[in-house]
Amino acid sequence: MALFLLLVLVAVALGIIGVAAHGLGYLLFIGIVVLVADIAIAAARWSRRSARHAGR
């Protein structure tokens, strides 16, 4: 959970810097990619965890 929150904070920070600083728009796209990857990893973990408990 701590890794999830850390990656979300990094994505938000990169997005803010990318929007605020002229010429650093690529940081916004990197932040979006990090956020999407983080959500995908979290979804995979949660679906794996719920699949293990479904057999009970």
Biopython code that builds the backbone (N, CA, C, O; Angstrom):
import numpy as np
from Bio.PDB.StructureBuilder import StructureBuilder

atoms = [
    (1, "MET", "N", (0.827, -1.195, 0.000)),
    (1, "MET", "CA", (0.000, 0.000, 0.000)),
    (1, "MET", "C", (0.867, 1.254, 0.000)),
    (1, "MET", "O", (0.514, 2.256, -0.622)),
    (2, "ALA", "N", (1.991, 1.199, 0.691)),
    (2, "ALA", "CA", (2.874, 2.367, 0.741)),
    (2, "ALA", "C", (3.467, 2.649, -0.637)),
    (2, "ALA", "O", (3.622, 3.808, -1.022)),
    (3, "LEU", "N", (3.797, 1.596, -1.379)),
    (3, "LEU", "CA", (4.327, 1.780, -2.728)),
    (3, "LEU", "C", (3.279, 2.415, -3.633)),
    (3, "LEU", "O", (3.606, 3.280, -4.446)),
    (4, "PHE", "N", (2.037, 1.999, -3.502)),
    (4, "PHE", "CA", (0.939, 2.571, -4.278)),
    (4, "PHE", "C", (0.821, 4.062, -4.019)),
    (4, "PHE", "O", (0.720, 4.851, -4.958)),
    (5, "LEU", "N", (0.833, 4.451, -2.762)),
    (5, "LEU", "CA", (0.703, 5.867, -2.425)),
    (5, "LEU", "C", (1.911, 6.675, -2.878)),
    (5, "LEU", "O", (1.763, 7.809, -3.332)),
    (6, "LEU", "N", (3.094, 6.105, -2.759)),
    (6, "LEU", "CA", (4.295, 6.789, -3.217)),
    (6, "LEU", "C", (4.253, 7.039, -4.716)),
    (6, "LEU", "O", (4.585, 8.132, -5.173)),
    (7, "LEU", "N", (3.848, 6.037, -5.482)),
    (7, "LEU", "CA", (3.771, 6.212, -6.931)),
    (7, "LEU", "C", (2.692, 7.208, -7.331)),
    (7, "LEU", "O", (2.860, 7.941, -8.306)),
    (8, "VAL", "N", (1.601, 7.246, -6.600)),
    (8, "VAL", "CA", (0.565, 8.245, -6.877)),
    (8, "VAL", "C", (1.111, 9.652, -6.614)),
    (8, "VAL", "O", (0.877, 10.566, -7.405)),
    (9, "LEU", "N", (1.834, 9.824, -5.512)),
    (9, "LEU", "CA", (2.419, 11.134, -5.215)),
    (9, "LEU", "C", (3.439, 11.551, -6.269)),
    (9, "LEU", "O", (3.486, 12.718, -6.661)),
    (10, "VAL", "N", (4.249, 10.611, -6.726)),
    (10, "VAL", "CA", (5.229, 10.914, -7.775)),
    (10, "VAL", "C", (4.515, 11.322, -9.056)),
    (10, "VAL", "O", (4.922, 12.280, -9.714)),
    (11, "ALA", "N", (3.459, 10.610, -9.414)),
    (11, "ALA", "CA", (2.716, 10.932, -10.627)),
    (11, "ALA", "C", (2.091, 12.317, -10.539)),
    (11, "ALA", "O", (2.127, 13.073, -11.510)),
    (12, "VAL", "N", (1.527, 12.656, -9.402)),
    (12, "VAL", "CA", (0.918, 13.974, -9.225)),
    (12, "VAL", "C", (1.980, 15.067, -9.282)),
    (12, "VAL", "O", (1.770, 16.098, -9.921)),
    (13, "ALA", "N", (3.103, 14.857, -8.627)),
    (13, "ALA", "CA", (4.175, 15.852, -8.643)),
    (13, "ALA", "C", (4.708, 16.071, -10.052)),
    (13, "ALA", "O", (4.909, 17.213, -10.466)),
    (14, "LEU", "N", (4.938, 14.992, -10.793)),
    (14, "LEU", "CA", (5.398, 15.129, -12.169)),
    (14, "LEU", "C", (4.374, 15.849, -13.030)),
    (14, "LEU", "O", (4.734, 16.658, -13.885)),
    (15, "GLY", "N", (3.110, 15.561, -12.807)),
    (15, "GLY", "CA", (2.049, 16.231, -13.556)),
    (15, "GLY", "C", (2.002, 17.718, -13.270)),
    (15, "GLY", "O", (1.855, 18.524, -14.189)),
    (16, "ILE", "N", (2.125, 18.089, -12.011)),
    (16, "ILE", "CA", (2.095, 19.513, -11.648)),
    (16, "ILE", "C", (3.295, 20.243, -12.227)),
    (16, "ILE", "O", (3.157, 21.344, -12.760)),
    (17, "ILE", "N", (4.466, 19.638, -12.126)),
    (17, "ILE", "CA", (5.663, 20.272, -12.681)),
    (17, "ILE", "C", (5.551, 20.365, -14.198)),
    (17, "ILE", "O", (5.942, 21.369, -14.793)),
    (18, "GLY", "N", (5.019, 19.325, -14.821)),
    (18, "GLY", "CA", (4.866, 19.327, -16.270)),
    (18, "GLY", "C", (3.909, 20.390, -16.765)),
    (18, "GLY", "O", (4.120, 20.954, -17.838)),
    (19, "VAL", "N", (2.871, 20.675, -16.015)),
    (19, "VAL", "CA", (1.905, 21.702, -16.415)),
    (19, "VAL", "C", (2.439, 23.092, -16.103)),
    (19, "VAL", "O", (2.260, 24.014, -16.899)),
    (20, "ALA", "N", (3.088, 23.256, -14.966)),
    (20, "ALA", "CA", (3.515, 24.590, -14.519)),
    (20, "ALA", "C", (4.735, 25.106, -15.275)),
    (20, "ALA", "O", (4.815, 26.299, -15.567)),
    (21, "ALA", "N", (5.681, 24.236, -15.593)),
    (21, "ALA", "CA", (6.918, 24.674, -16.230)),
    (21, "ALA", "C", (6.773, 24.584, -17.751)),
    (21, "ALA", "O", (6.366, 23.553, -18.288)),
    (22, "HIS", "N", (7.101, 25.645, -18.412)),
    (22, "HIS", "CA", (7.012, 25.665, -19.873)),
    (22, "HIS", "C", (8.131, 24.823, -20.461)),
    (22, "HIS", "O", (9.278, 24.922, -20.024)),
    (23, "GLY", "N", (7.813, 24.001, -21.441)),
    (23, "GLY", "CA", (8.804, 23.154, -22.075)),
    (23, "GLY", "C", (9.018, 21.830, -21.381)),
    (23, "GLY", "O", (9.826, 21.020, -21.836)),
    (24, "LEU", "N", (8.317, 21.589, -20.297)),
    (24, "LEU", "CA", (8.454, 20.315, -19.588)),
    (24, "LEU", "C", (7.149, 19.515, -19.630)),
    (24, "LEU", "O", (6.803, 18.812, -18.682)),
    (25, "GLY", "N", (6.444, 19.639, -20.736)),
    (25, "GLY", "CA", (5.185, 18.919, -20.894)),
    (25, "GLY", "C", (5.352, 17.412, -20.881)),
    (25, "GLY", "O", (4.423, 16.675, -20.549)),
    (26, "TYR", "N", (6.552, 16.957, -21.248)),
    (26, "TYR", "CA", (6.791, 15.514, -21.244)),
    (26, "TYR", "C", (6.695, 14.946, -19.830)),
    (26, "TYR", "O", (6.388, 13.765, -19.665)),
    (27, "LEU", "N", (6.952, 15.767, -18.803)),
    (27, "LEU", "CA", (6.806, 15.280, -17.424)),
    (27, "LEU", "C", (5.354, 14.959, -17.107)),
    (27, "LEU", "O", (5.067, 14.042, -16.337)),
    (28, "LEU", "N", (4.441, 15.714, -17.701)),
    (28, "LEU", "CA", (3.017, 15.424, -17.522)),
    (28, "LEU", "C", (2.693, 14.043, -18.075)),
    (28, "LEU", "O", (1.984, 13.266, -17.437)),
    (29, "PHE", "N", (3.212, 13.736, -19.263)),
    (29, "PHE", "CA", (2.947, 12.430, -19.863)),
    (29, "PHE", "C", (3.609, 11.309, -19.068)),
    (29, "PHE", "O", (3.036, 10.227, -18.937)),
    (30, "ILE", "N", (4.796, 11.549, -18.539)),
    (30, "ILE", "CA", (5.457, 10.549, -17.699)),
    (30, "ILE", "C", (4.636, 10.321, -16.431)),
    (30, "ILE", "O", (4.482, 9.182, -15.989)),
    (31, "GLY", "N", (4.110, 11.392, -15.848)),
    (31, "GLY", "CA", (3.258, 11.265, -14.666)),
    (31, "GLY", "C", (2.002, 10.466, -14.948)),
    (31, "GLY", "O", (1.571, 9.665, -14.118)),
    (32, "ILE", "N", (1.410, 10.680, -16.122)),
    (32, "ILE", "CA", (0.210, 9.927, -16.498)),
    (32, "ILE", "C", (0.545, 8.455, -16.668)),
    (32, "ILE", "O", (-0.216, 7.594, -16.229)),
    (33, "VAL", "N", (1.681, 8.153, -17.305)),
    (33, "VAL", "CA", (2.094, 6.756, -17.500)),
    (33, "VAL", "C", (2.348, 6.080, -16.152)),
    (33, "VAL", "O", (1.953, 4.932, -15.950)),
    (34, "VAL", "N", (3.001, 6.785, -15.235)),
    (34, "VAL", "CA", (3.268, 6.223, -13.905)),
    (34, "VAL", "C", (1.958, 5.961, -13.175)),
    (34, "VAL", "O", (1.817, 4.931, -12.516)),
    (35, "LEU", "N", (1.010, 6.863, -13.280)),
    (35, "LEU", "CA", (-0.279, 6.686, -12.614)),
    (35, "LEU", "C", (-1.037, 5.487, -13.187)),
    (35, "LEU", "O", (-1.593, 4.686, -12.436)),
    (36, "VAL", "N", (-1.058, 5.365, -14.506)),
    (36, "VAL", "CA", (-1.759, 4.238, -15.135)),
    (36, "VAL", "C", (-1.095, 2.917, -14.756)),
    (36, "VAL", "O", (-1.781, 1.940, -14.459)),
    (37, "ALA", "N", (0.235, 2.884, -14.764)),
    (37, "ALA", "CA", (0.938, 1.663, -14.372)),
    (37, "ALA", "C", (0.663, 1.313, -12.918)),
    (37, "ALA", "O", (0.499, 0.140, -12.581)),
    (38, "ASP", "N", (0.611, 2.311, -12.064)),
    (38, "ASP", "CA", (0.336, 2.085, -10.645)),
    (38, "ASP", "C", (-1.062, 1.522, -10.433)),
    (38, "ASP", "O", (-1.254, 0.614, -9.624)),
    (39, "ILE", "N", (-2.019, 2.052, -11.147)),
    (39, "ILE", "CA", (-3.394, 1.556, -11.024)),
    (39, "ILE", "C", (-3.491, 0.125, -11.541)),
    (39, "ILE", "O", (-4.206, -0.695, -10.965)),
    (40, "ALA", "N", (-2.775, -0.180, -12.622)),
    (40, "ALA", "CA", (-2.797, -1.540, -13.163)),
    (40, "ALA", "C", (-2.169, -2.536, -12.179)),
    (40, "ALA", "O", (-2.685, -3.638, -11.994)),
    (41, "ILE", "N", (-1.071, -2.148, -11.559)),
    (41, "ILE", "CA", (-0.422, -3.029, -10.579)),
    (41, "ILE", "C", (-1.334, -3.247, -9.375)),
    (41, "ILE", "O", (-1.465, -4.368, -8.883)),
    (42, "ALA", "N", (-1.961, -2.176, -8.906)),
    (42, "ALA", "CA", (-2.860, -2.301, -7.754)),
    (42, "ALA", "C", (-4.061, -3.175, -8.098)),
    (42, "ALA", "O", (-4.486, -3.987, -7.276)),
    (43, "ALA", "N", (-4.610, -3.022, -9.292)),
    (43, "ALA", "CA", (-5.755, -3.849, -9.696)),
    (43, "ALA", "C", (-5.356, -5.317, -9.786)),
    (43, "ALA", "O", (-6.131, -6.193, -9.404)),
    (44, "ALA", "N", (-4.167, -5.589, -10.281)),
    (44, "ALA", "CA", (-3.706, -6.977, -10.376)),
    (44, "ALA", "C", (-3.532, -7.589, -8.986)),
    (44, "ALA", "O", (-3.890, -8.745, -8.761)),
    (45, "ARG", "N", (-2.989, -6.818, -8.069)),
    (45, "ARG", "CA", (-2.822, -7.324, -6.693)),
    (45, "ARG", "C", (-4.165, -7.601, -6.038)),
    (45, "ARG", "O", (-4.355, -8.640, -5.407)),
    (46, "TRP", "N", (-5.102, -6.658, -6.194)),
    (46, "TRP", "CA", (-6.398, -6.824, -5.547)),
    (46, "TRP", "C", (-7.195, -7.959, -6.166)),
    (46, "TRP", "O", (-7.903, -8.668, -5.450)),
    (47, "SER", "N", (-7.102, -8.152, -7.473)),
    (47, "SER", "CA", (-7.847, -9.244, -8.089)),
    (47, "SER", "C", (-7.242, -10.585, -7.702)),
    (47, "SER", "O", (-7.972, -11.561, -7.528)),
    (48, "ARG", "N", (-5.926, -10.652, -7.566)),
    (48, "ARG", "CA", (-5.276, -11.889, -7.145)),
    (48, "ARG", "C", (-5.665, -12.218, -5.705)),
    (48, "ARG", "O", (-5.904, -13.378, -5.370)),
    (49, "ARG", "N", (-5.727, -11.197, -4.862)),
    (49, "ARG", "CA", (-6.087, -11.409, -3.461)),
    (49, "ARG", "C", (-7.542, -11.866, -3.344)),
    (49, "ARG", "O", (-7.839, -12.757, -2.548)),
    (50, "SER", "N", (-8.459, -11.272, -4.121)),
    (50, "SER", "CA", (-9.855, -11.652, -4.025)),
    (50, "SER", "C", (-10.096, -13.043, -4.619)),
    (50, "SER", "O", (-11.016, -13.742, -4.196)),
    (51, "ALA", "N", (-9.279, -13.447, -5.593)),
    (51, "ALA", "CA", (-9.425, -14.779, -6.177)),
    (51, "ALA", "C", (-9.025, -15.860, -5.185)),
    (51, "ALA", "O", (-9.608, -16.944, -5.176)),
    (52, "ARG", "N", (-8.030, -15.571, -4.349)),
    (52, "ARG", "CA", (-7.616, -16.558, -3.333)),
    (52, "ARG", "C", (-8.683, -16.762, -2.279)),
    (52, "ARG", "O", (-8.864, -17.876, -1.789)),
    (53, "HIS", "N", (-9.388, -15.711, -1.924)),
    (53, "HIS", "CA", (-10.399, -15.809, -0.870)),
    (53, "HIS", "C", (-11.756, -16.286, -1.401)),
    (53, "HIS", "O", (-12.652, -16.574, -0.607)),
    (54, "ALA", "N", (-11.923, -16.374, -2.704)),
    (54, "ALA", "CA", (-13.211, -16.776, -3.267)),
    (54, "ALA", "C", (-13.515, -18.241, -2.980)),
    (54, "ALA", "O", (-14.684, -18.621, -2.918)),
    (55, "GLY", "N", (-12.504, -19.062, -2.805)),
    (55, "GLY", "CA", (-12.726, -20.498, -2.579)),
    (55, "GLY", "C", (-13.134, -20.849, -1.173)),
    (55, "GLY", "O", (-13.426, -22.015, -0.905)),
    (56, "ARG", "N", (-13.167, -19.927, -0.289)),
    (56, "ARG", "CA", (-13.510, -20.221, 1.116)),
    (56, "ARG", "C", (-14.973, -20.491, 1.317)),
    (56, "ARG", "O", (-15.404, -20.751, 2.440)),
]
sb = StructureBuilder()
sb.init_structure("model")
sb.init_model(0)
sb.init_chain("A")
sb.init_seg("    ")
for serial, (resi, resn, name, xyz) in enumerate(atoms, 1):
    if name == "N":
        sb.init_residue(resn, " ", resi, " ")
    sb.init_atom(name, np.array(xyz, "f"), 0.0, 1.0, " ", f" {name:<3s}", serial, name[0])
structure = sb.get_structure()
